[in-house]
Each structure stands twice: as structure tokens, then as C-alpha cells.
Amino acid sequence: MKELHCPSCGAPFVRVVSQAGRVERLLGFVNVLSFRCQLCTNHFRSFSPSARHETQASDRRQYTRLAAFIEAQVLDGNQPASTNRITDISMDGCALQATGLSKGTVVELRLKPTVEEDTIHIERALVCSVRPASTGLKFLSIPPEYHRRLSQVVLGLLVSQRSYLSSHE
């Protein structure tokens, strides 16, 4: 069977997402499943007899988290700016090696993927989880030009992950 591609951007990086609602669950019985593009964030449905087995009920995320090593400056109106490291990222959020942030806090992020690349500005990110060594953030507001830059970073991580997996099979 041929690989599924996003109908919006053509990328082969799509993920089966959990069915929400009665209609999606009914469509799932005939292998019409919901997918999310990992780059352009498009949500679509498609017939896919093999993808049904790929769904993971325990992982509700719509986007694959990718291991990363990205410098991020956290700007919070209540605290001085701090520089931390992002350990995994997706188009929807990231895990940050940071402490001192409280769940429910909205912060601003400035990501610096590499020395050569420009900064990516996340206007608003919500602190969703706080653990002893990391903080989980959900991106709420990203200006379009930075959204494109973030998708380029995610594309690079997806390609390198796919290359690594295929070389170890």
C-alpha cells in the first residue's frame, strides 16, 4: 500500500489521531481514520486499512514529539528571562528543561535551533505540566512567519528520525 500524504501540503509525515466523537468512531469501523499532518497541522480523514493498528489509545497527542537539543529563552513577566534547553518538540508544544514555572502560567519563548538559524518567536505558550526536571508547554500563539520556521525545524527532525529508523531496520 502506498504511503499516505497530507492533502494540503503533500508531506508524508502524517499521524493517526484518536477519534473524537461518535461520527469519527463510526468511520473508524470502516477504516476511515483521522490524521494530523505533522508539518502544516492540517487535520483530515482518509481510508487506511493498515493505519488502524497504529493508533495508540494511551497517547492522545496529535503531534509526534521529536527529540531535540534547542536553546530557548523563556520570558515570563513575573520572573527574569532565563535560557533553557528544549528536549523534545512538535508543532504543538515542547518539553523544556526548566524549573520554577507554575502550571497554568503563560510564557513567551524565543527558540534558537542552531547558531546559523534565526530565532523562532512563540508569542504565547501555556505551562501544561511541571515535573522535577522538565516542564511541558503547549504553543498557543505563533505568528505565521515563525510557524513556517518551526515547521522547517520539525521537518528536519522528522527526516533525520526517519533516516535513523530506516538505517536500523
PyRosetta script that sets phi, psi and omega in degrees:
from pyrosetta import init, pose_from_sequence

init()
pose = pose_from_sequence("MKELHCPSCGAPFVRVVSQAGRVERLLGFVNVLSFRCQLCTNHFRSFSPSARHETQASDRRQYTRLAAFIEAQVLDGNQPASTNRITDISMDGCALQATGLSKGTVVELRLKPTVEEDTIHIERALVCSVRPASTGLKFLSIPPEYHRRLSQVVLGLLVSQRSYLSSHE")
pose.set_psi(1, 140.8)
pose.set_omega(1, -177.4)
pose.set_phi(2, -76.7)
pose.set_psi(2, 155.0)
pose.set_omega(2, -177.4)
pose.set_phi(3, -69.8)
pose.set_psi(3, 139.2)
pose.set_omega(3, 179.8)
pose.set_phi(4, -78.5)
pose.set_psi(4, 137.7)
pose.set_omega(4, 179.2)
pose.set_phi(5, -123.3)
pose.set_psi(5, 153.3)
pose.set_omega(5, 177.4)
pose.set_phi(6, -67.0)
pose.set_psi(6, 128.7)
pose.set_omega(6, 179.0)
pose.set_phi(7, -69.9)
pose.set_psi(7, -16.5)
pose.set_omega(7, -178.6)
pose.set_phi(8, -86.5)
pose.set_psi(8, -50.1)
pose.set_omega(8, -175.3)
pose.set_phi(9, -113.5)
pose.set_psi(9, -10.8)
pose.set_omega(9, 178.0)
pose.set_phi(10, 84.1)
pose.set_psi(10, 1.9)
pose.set_omega(10, -177.8)
pose.set_phi(11, -70.6)
pose.set_psi(11, 143.3)
pose.set_omega(11, 177.5)
pose.set_phi(12, -84.3)
pose.set_psi(12, 4.8)
pose.set_omega(12, -176.3)
pose.set_phi(13, -95.3)
pose.set_psi(13, 81.1)
pose.set_omega(13, 178.9)
pose.set_phi(14, -119.9)
pose.set_psi(14, 154.0)
pose.set_omega(14, -177.5)
pose.set_phi(15, -131.6)
pose.set_psi(15, 136.4)
pose.set_omega(15, 172.9)
pose.set_phi(16, -67.7)
pose.set_psi(16, 132.7)
pose.set_omega(16, 177.9)
pose.set_phi(17, -116.6)
pose.set_psi(17, 156.2)
pose.set_omega(17, -176.3)
pose.set_phi(18, -63.1)
pose.set_psi(18, 145.4)
pose.set_omega(18, -179.8)
pose.set_phi(19, -76.6)
pose.set_psi(19, 127.6)
pose.set_omega(19, 177.9)
pose.set_phi(20, -113.3)
pose.set_psi(20, 119.6)
pose.set_omega(20, 177.1)
pose.set_phi(21, 99.9)
pose.set_psi(21, 163.4)
pose.set_omega(21, -175.6)
pose.set_phi(22, -65.9)
pose.set_psi(22, -43.5)
pose.set_omega(22, -177.8)
pose.set_phi(23, -62.2)
pose.set_psi(23, -46.1)
pose.set_omega(23, -179.2)
pose.set_phi(24, -64.8)
pose.set_psi(24, -37.3)
pose.set_omega(24, 177.8)
pose.set_phi(25, -66.3)
pose.set_psi(25, -40.0)
pose.set_omega(25, 177.2)
pose.set_phi(26, -64.8)
pose.set_psi(26, -42.7)
pose.set_omega(26, 177.5)
pose.set_phi(27, -62.8)
pose.set_psi(27, -32.5)
pose.set_omega(27, 178.7)
pose.set_phi(28, -61.5)
pose.set_psi(28, -29.4)
pose.set_omega(28, 179.1)
pose.set_phi(29, -67.1)
pose.set_psi(29, -23.9)
pose.set_omega(29, 177.4)
pose.set_phi(30, -108.5)
pose.set_psi(30, 22.5)
pose.set_omega(30, 175.4)
pose.set_phi(31, 63.8)
pose.set_psi(31, 27.6)
pose.set_omega(31, 168.9)
pose.set_phi(32, -98.8)
pose.set_psi(32, 107.2)
pose.set_omega(32, -171.4)
pose.set_phi(33, -113.3)
pose.set_psi(33, 161.1)
pose.set_omega(33, 176.5)
pose.set_phi(34, -89.9)
pose.set_psi(34, 138.1)
pose.set_omega(34, 179.3)
pose.set_phi(35, -128.9)
pose.set_psi(35, 156.4)
pose.set_omega(35, 175.2)
pose.set_phi(36, -130.0)
pose.set_psi(36, 126.7)
pose.set_omega(36, 175.0)
pose.set_phi(37, -71.2)
pose.set_psi(37, 132.1)
pose.set_omega(37, -177.5)
pose.set_phi(38, -79.2)
pose.set_psi(38, -7.2)
pose.set_omega(38, -179.4)
pose.set_phi(39, -110.6)
pose.set_psi(39, -55.8)
pose.set_omega(39, -176.6)
pose.set_phi(40, -92.5)
pose.set_psi(40, -4.8)
pose.set_omega(40, 177.7)
pose.set_phi(41, 70.9)
pose.set_psi(41, 10.9)
pose.set_omega(41, 178.9)
pose.set_phi(42, -62.5)
pose.set_psi(42, 137.7)
pose.set_omega(42, 175.9)
pose.set_phi(43, -107.2)
pose.set_psi(43, 130.0)
pose.set_omega(43, -179.6)
pose.set_phi(44, -150.4)
pose.set_psi(44, 166.6)
pose.set_omega(44, 176.5)
pose.set_phi(45, -115.1)
pose.set_psi(45, 148.6)
pose.set_omega(45, 178.8)
pose.set_phi(46, -155.2)
pose.set_psi(46, 151.6)
pose.set_omega(46, 173.5)
pose.set_phi(47, -75.2)
pose.set_psi(47, 128.5)
pose.set_omega(47, -179.0)
pose.set_phi(48, -156.4)
pose.set_psi(48, 95.3)
pose.set_omega(48, -177.5)
pose.set_phi(49, -65.1)
pose.set_psi(49, -27.4)
pose.set_omega(49, -177.8)
pose.set_phi(50, -87.7)
pose.set_psi(50, -23.3)
pose.set_omega(50, -174.6)
pose.set_phi(51, -72.6)
pose.set_psi(51, -21.3)
pose.set_omega(51, -177.3)
pose.set_phi(52, -56.1)
pose.set_psi(52, -35.4)
pose.set_omega(52, -178.5)
pose.set_phi(53, -77.2)
pose.set_psi(53, -11.5)
pose.set_omega(53, -179.9)
pose.set_phi(54, -85.5)
pose.set_psi(54, -14.6)
pose.set_omega(54, -177.8)
pose.set_phi(55, -67.4)
pose.set_psi(55, 140.4)
pose.set_omega(55, -179.6)
pose.set_phi(56, -120.9)
pose.set_psi(56, 107.2)
pose.set_omega(56, -178.3)
pose.set_phi(57, -61.2)
pose.set_psi(57, -30.1)
pose.set_omega(57, -176.8)
pose.set_phi(58, -76.8)
pose.set_psi(58, -22.5)
pose.set_omega(58, -179.2)
pose.set_phi(59, -105.1)
pose.set_psi(59, 103.8)
pose.set_omega(59, -177.1)
pose.set_phi(60, -86.9)
pose.set_psi(60, -3.1)
pose.set_omega(60, -177.5)
pose.set_phi(61, -64.6)
pose.set_psi(61, 143.9)
pose.set_omega(61, 177.8)
pose.set_phi(62, -88.0)
pose.set_psi(62, -15.0)
pose.set_omega(62, -176.5)
pose.set_phi(63, -127.8)
pose.set_psi(63, 142.1)
pose.set_omega(63, 177.4)
pose.set_phi(64, -72.9)
pose.set_psi(64, 130.1)
pose.set_omega(64, 174.5)
pose.set_phi(65, -83.3)
pose.set_psi(65, 131.3)
pose.set_omega(65, -175.7)
pose.set_phi(66, -114.9)
pose.set_psi(66, 132.5)
pose.set_omega(66, 178.1)
pose.set_phi(67, -59.2)
pose.set_psi(67, 135.7)
pose.set_omega(67, -176.7)
pose.set_phi(68, -148.5)
pose.set_psi(68, 164.5)
pose.set_omega(68, 174.0)
pose.set_phi(69, -136.2)
pose.set_psi(69, 85.5)
pose.set_omega(69, -173.9)
pose.set_phi(70, -125.1)
pose.set_psi(70, 131.3)
pose.set_omega(70, 176.2)
pose.set_phi(71, -75.6)
pose.set_psi(71, 137.0)
pose.set_omega(71, 179.3)
pose.set_phi(72, -138.1)
pose.set_psi(72, 132.9)
pose.set_omega(72, 174.3)
pose.set_phi(73, -97.2)
pose.set_psi(73, 126.0)
pose.set_omega(73, -179.3)
pose.set_phi(74, -100.2)
pose.set_psi(74, 123.1)
pose.set_omega(74, 179.5)
pose.set_phi(75, -113.0)
pose.set_psi(75, 115.9)
pose.set_omega(75, -179.8)
pose.set_phi(76, -128.5)
pose.set_psi(76, 127.8)
pose.set_omega(76, -177.6)
pose.set_phi(77, -57.8)
pose.set_psi(77, -22.2)
pose.set_omega(77, -176.8)
pose.set_phi(78, -91.0)
pose.set_psi(78, -13.6)
pose.set_omega(78, -175.8)
pose.set_phi(79, -135.5)
pose.set_psi(79, 159.2)
pose.set_omega(79, 174.5)
pose.set_phi(80, -66.6)
pose.set_psi(80, 153.3)
pose.set_omega(80, 178.9)
pose.set_phi(81, -58.4)
pose.set_psi(81, 141.0)
pose.set_omega(81, 178.1)
pose.set_phi(82, -132.8)
pose.set_psi(82, 150.1)
pose.set_omega(82, 177.7)
pose.set_phi(83, -106.8)
pose.set_psi(83, 128.4)
pose.set_omega(83, -178.3)
pose.set_phi(84, -133.5)
pose.set_psi(84, -178.0)
pose.set_omega(84, -179.5)
pose.set_phi(85, -118.2)
pose.set_psi(85, 134.5)
pose.set_omega(85, 173.4)
pose.set_phi(86, -86.4)
pose.set_psi(86, 129.2)
pose.set_omega(86, -178.3)
pose.set_phi(87, -100.3)
pose.set_psi(87, -25.3)
pose.set_omega(87, 170.5)
pose.set_phi(88, -151.9)
pose.set_psi(88, 154.0)
pose.set_omega(88, -172.4)
pose.set_phi(89, -148.8)
pose.set_psi(89, 155.2)
pose.set_omega(89, 171.2)
pose.set_phi(90, -146.7)
pose.set_psi(90, -176.6)
pose.set_omega(90, 177.7)
pose.set_phi(91, -71.2)
pose.set_psi(91, -12.3)
pose.set_omega(91, -173.2)
pose.set_phi(92, -109.4)
pose.set_psi(92, -16.7)
pose.set_omega(92, -176.5)
pose.set_phi(93, 176.6)
pose.set_psi(93, -172.0)
pose.set_omega(93, -178.2)
pose.set_phi(94, -158.5)
pose.set_psi(94, 168.0)
pose.set_omega(94, 170.2)
pose.set_phi(95, -110.5)
pose.set_psi(95, 132.3)
pose.set_omega(95, -174.1)
pose.set_phi(96, -120.9)
pose.set_psi(96, 133.5)
pose.set_omega(96, 174.5)
pose.set_phi(97, -77.3)
pose.set_psi(97, 87.3)
pose.set_omega(97, -177.2)
pose.set_phi(98, -148.8)
pose.set_psi(98, 149.9)
pose.set_omega(98, 173.7)
pose.set_phi(99, -129.1)
pose.set_psi(99, 166.0)
pose.set_omega(99, 177.6)
pose.set_phi(100, 93.0)
pose.set_psi(100, -5.5)
pose.set_omega(100, 176.1)
pose.set_phi(101, -94.6)
pose.set_psi(101, 144.6)
pose.set_omega(101, -179.4)
pose.set_phi(102, -103.1)
pose.set_psi(102, 145.4)
pose.set_omega(102, 177.3)
pose.set_phi(103, -58.1)
pose.set_psi(103, 134.8)
pose.set_omega(103, -179.3)
pose.set_phi(104, 94.5)
pose.set_psi(104, -9.8)
pose.set_omega(104, 178.9)
pose.set_phi(105, -73.5)
pose.set_psi(105, 140.2)
pose.set_omega(105, 174.5)
pose.set_phi(106, -103.7)
pose.set_psi(106, 126.8)
pose.set_omega(106, -178.0)
pose.set_phi(107, -125.2)
pose.set_psi(107, 169.7)
pose.set_omega(107, 174.3)
pose.set_phi(108, -111.8)
pose.set_psi(108, 141.7)
pose.set_omega(108, -179.6)
pose.set_phi(109, -123.9)
pose.set_psi(109, 145.3)
pose.set_omega(109, 171.2)
pose.set_phi(110, -126.7)
pose.set_psi(110, 110.6)
pose.set_omega(110, -177.2)
pose.set_phi(111, -96.0)
pose.set_psi(111, 139.5)
pose.set_omega(111, 177.3)
pose.set_phi(112, -124.7)
pose.set_psi(112, 86.1)
pose.set_omega(112, -175.4)
pose.set_phi(113, -56.4)
pose.set_psi(113, -46.6)
pose.set_omega(113, 176.8)
pose.set_phi(114, -145.4)
pose.set_psi(114, 170.6)
pose.set_omega(114, -179.8)
pose.set_phi(115, -61.7)
pose.set_psi(115, -38.6)
pose.set_omega(115, -176.1)
pose.set_phi(116, -75.9)
pose.set_psi(116, -26.2)
pose.set_omega(116, -173.5)
pose.set_phi(117, -87.4)
pose.set_psi(117, 150.8)
pose.set_omega(117, 177.0)
pose.set_phi(118, -71.1)
pose.set_psi(118, 160.7)
pose.set_omega(118, 178.9)
pose.set_phi(119, -69.1)
pose.set_psi(119, 143.7)
pose.set_omega(119, 174.0)
pose.set_phi(120, -105.8)
pose.set_psi(120, 126.0)
pose.set_omega(120, -175.3)
pose.set_phi(121, -102.2)
pose.set_psi(121, 119.2)
pose.set_omega(121, 173.2)
pose.set_phi(122, -102.9)
pose.set_psi(122, 109.8)
pose.set_omega(122, -174.3)
pose.set_phi(123, -64.4)
pose.set_psi(123, -43.1)
pose.set_omega(123, -178.0)
pose.set_phi(124, -141.3)
pose.set_psi(124, 130.7)
pose.set_omega(124, 175.8)
pose.set_phi(125, -135.9)
pose.set_psi(125, 135.8)
pose.set_omega(125, -178.3)
pose.set_phi(126, -97.3)
pose.set_psi(126, 131.2)
pose.set_omega(126, 174.7)
pose.set_phi(127, -75.8)
pose.set_psi(127, 111.5)
pose.set_omega(127, -176.9)
pose.set_phi(128, -98.4)
pose.set_psi(128, -30.2)
pose.set_omega(128, -179.9)
pose.set_phi(129, -145.8)
pose.set_psi(129, 145.5)
pose.set_omega(129, 178.2)
pose.set_phi(130, -129.0)
pose.set_psi(130, 122.0)
pose.set_omega(130, 177.4)
pose.set_phi(131, -120.8)
pose.set_psi(131, 169.1)
pose.set_omega(131, -178.1)
pose.set_phi(132, -56.7)
pose.set_psi(132, -36.9)
pose.set_omega(132, -175.4)
pose.set_phi(133, -112.2)
pose.set_psi(133, -4.8)
pose.set_omega(133, -177.9)
pose.set_phi(134, -152.7)
pose.set_psi(134, 164.0)
pose.set_omega(134, 179.1)
pose.set_phi(135, -129.8)
pose.set_psi(135, 131.4)
pose.set_omega(135, 177.9)
pose.set_phi(136, -94.2)
pose.set_psi(136, 128.1)
pose.set_omega(136, -178.5)
pose.set_phi(137, -119.3)
pose.set_psi(137, 142.0)
pose.set_omega(137, 173.1)
pose.set_phi(138, -111.6)
pose.set_psi(138, 126.4)
pose.set_omega(138, 179.9)
pose.set_phi(139, -74.0)
pose.set_psi(139, 126.9)
pose.set_omega(139, -179.5)
pose.set_phi(140, -104.1)
pose.set_psi(140, -36.6)
pose.set_omega(140, -175.4)
pose.set_phi(141, -144.7)
pose.set_psi(141, 118.2)
pose.set_omega(141, 178.1)
pose.set_phi(142, -130.9)
pose.set_psi(142, 120.6)
pose.set_omega(142, 176.1)
pose.set_phi(143, -58.1)
pose.set_psi(143, 146.9)
pose.set_omega(143, -175.1)
pose.set_phi(144, -51.8)
pose.set_psi(144, -41.6)
pose.set_omega(144, -178.2)
pose.set_phi(145, -66.9)
pose.set_psi(145, -32.9)
pose.set_omega(145, 177.6)
pose.set_phi(146, -79.6)
pose.set_psi(146, -28.8)
pose.set_omega(146, 175.3)
pose.set_phi(147, -62.2)
pose.set_psi(147, -41.7)
pose.set_omega(147, 176.8)
pose.set_phi(148, -63.6)
pose.set_psi(148, -41.9)
pose.set_omega(148, 178.9)
pose.set_phi(149, -64.8)
pose.set_psi(149, -41.0)
pose.set_omega(149, 178.0)
pose.set_phi(150, -62.8)
pose.set_psi(150, -41.2)
pose.set_omega(150, 179.2)
pose.set_phi(151, -64.6)
pose.set_psi(151, -32.0)
pose.set_omega(151, 176.1)
pose.set_phi(152, -66.9)
pose.set_psi(152, -40.1)
pose.set_omega(152, 177.7)
pose.set_phi(153, -64.9)
pose.set_psi(153, -46.1)
pose.set_omega(153, 179.7)
pose.set_phi(154, -62.9)
pose.set_psi(154, -40.6)
pose.set_omega(154, 177.1)
pose.set_phi(155, -58.3)
pose.set_psi(155, -46.1)
pose.set_omega(155, 178.4)
pose.set_phi(156, -58.9)
pose.set_psi(156, -41.3)
pose.set_omega(156, 178.8)
pose.set_phi(157, -68.3)
pose.set_psi(157, -40.5)
pose.set_omega(157, 178.6)
pose.set_phi(158, -63.8)
pose.set_psi(158, -44.0)
pose.set_omega(158, 179.6)
pose.set_phi(159, -63.5)
pose.set_psi(159, -44.8)
pose.set_omega(159, -179.4)
pose.set_phi(160, -68.0)
pose.set_psi(160, -35.4)
pose.set_omega(160, 177.1)
pose.set_phi(161, -66.3)
pose.set_psi(161, -43.1)
pose.set_omega(161, 179.6)
pose.set_phi(162, -64.4)
pose.set_psi(162, -41.2)
pose.set_omega(162, 178.1)
pose.set_phi(163, -63.4)
pose.set_psi(163, -41.6)
pose.set_omega(163, 179.1)
pose.set_phi(164, -63.7)
pose.set_psi(164, -45.1)
pose.set_omega(164, -179.3)
pose.set_phi(165, -65.0)
pose.set_psi(165, -40.8)
pose.set_omega(165, -178.6)
pose.set_phi(166, -69.8)
pose.set_psi(166, -29.9)
pose.set_omega(166, 179.4)
pose.set_phi(167, -78.4)
pose.set_psi(167, -13.9)
pose.set_omega(167, -179.7)
pose.set_phi(168, -109.8)
pose.set_psi(168, 16.9)
pose.set_omega(168, 178.3)
pose.set_phi(169, -97.6)
pose.dump_pdb("model.pdb")
